[in-house]
Amino acid sequence: EDARREPFLVRLLRSVVCGPCCDPDDDRPVDTDGVILVRPDVTGVQSLEFKLSRDQKWQALMTGFSAAVGAIGASGLVAPEKLAEARAIVGEFDAINKASHKPGELAGKVEALLASRGLY
């Protein structure tokens, strides 16, 4: 999708200078032999934002965890009972995320959730 938006001259220059090593079309590994690509859709955090609240940090971390659970579940590499446990944590986080509105509330509830599972 990004390559289609790229101007022709930029694409030509990139292919001459870099060659195939930095081709945006080759973003996904061809031989996944145990490699899982996880692309979380983190919102609410800007790329150069360095002072994050506890809520923002936990939001970003748990978004990555949720994406990883989805990718691992699709791969079939994890035992069903462990996958079910991870999906339960994702479900509980989604509920916490929807119900948390006060500053610090999300962080406190996520920490309690992970502590109850022996993960924090």
N, C-alpha and C positions, 0 to 999 in steps of 0.2 A: 504494500500500500504506500509506504514512504517512497519507494523507488519510482512509482508512477507520478508522484507529485514533484519529484526532483527534475529541474530543468535539464535538457539534453546536454548542454555544454558542461554542466557540473558533473553529470554522469560520465561523460566522455573523459573529462580531466581526471576524475577519480579513478577510472579504469586504467588510464595511462600511468598515473603516478603510483597508485597503490596496487594495481592488478586485482586479482580475485580475492586477495586477503581481506579486504574491507568492503566486500559487496553486501549491501543491506539485505539482499534476497536470501543470502546464506546464513540467516540469523539462527535457524534451528539446526541442532546437530543431526546429521544424517544417520550415523550409527549410534543409537541411543544406549546400547549395551550397558544398562544400569544407570544411565544418566537421565535425570528428569529435569526438564526446564519448567521453572515456576515463574509466572509473571503476575505478581500481585497488582491489583489496581488500588494503590494507596491514594486516598483523597484526604484533603484537609491539611496536608503538609507540603510546603513548597520545597523545591530541590535545594535552595540555598538558605533555608530557614534553620538557624542554628540554636535558637532558644525555644525549645519545645516544652509544652506543659507535660506533666505526667500522663494526662489523658491522651494527648497527641502521640506520645511515645508508645503507649499501650495500644492505641488504635492502629498505628502503623505496624507494630509487631504482630498483633493478632490478625490483621489483614493478610500479612505474609504467611502466617500459620494456616489460615483458612485456605489460601491459594495452594499452599503446599499439600494440605490434606486432599484437596480436590485433584491435584496432579498425581499424587501418590495413589489415590483411590482408583484413578483411571488406568494406572500402570499395572495394577494387580500384584505389586511387589511386597505388599504388607499383609500380614495375617489378618483374616476377617475380624477377629475380636479386637485387635489393636486398632484397626481402621474404624470400627464402630465406636471405640472409646474416643478416638481423635475427633470423629464426626459429632459425638455428643458434646465435646468441649466447644467445637465450632458453633453448635446450636445454642449452647448456653451463652457463649459470647454474643451471638446475634441478638438474643433476648436482652442481655445486659446493655448492649449498644443502643438498642431502641428505647430502653427505659431510663437511661442515664442522661440527665439534663443539667445537673448542677456541676460546677467545677470540682474536679477531684473524685467525683462519684464513680465514673467509669474505671479509673485507675484502681480505686479501692476494691471495687467488685471483681475486677479481673484478677487482681492479686489474690483475693480470697478464693476465687474459683480455682486458680492454678495451685494455690497452697492446699486446697482440699483434695487435689489429685496428686499431691506430692511433687509438683513441678516447679514450685517457687518457694 
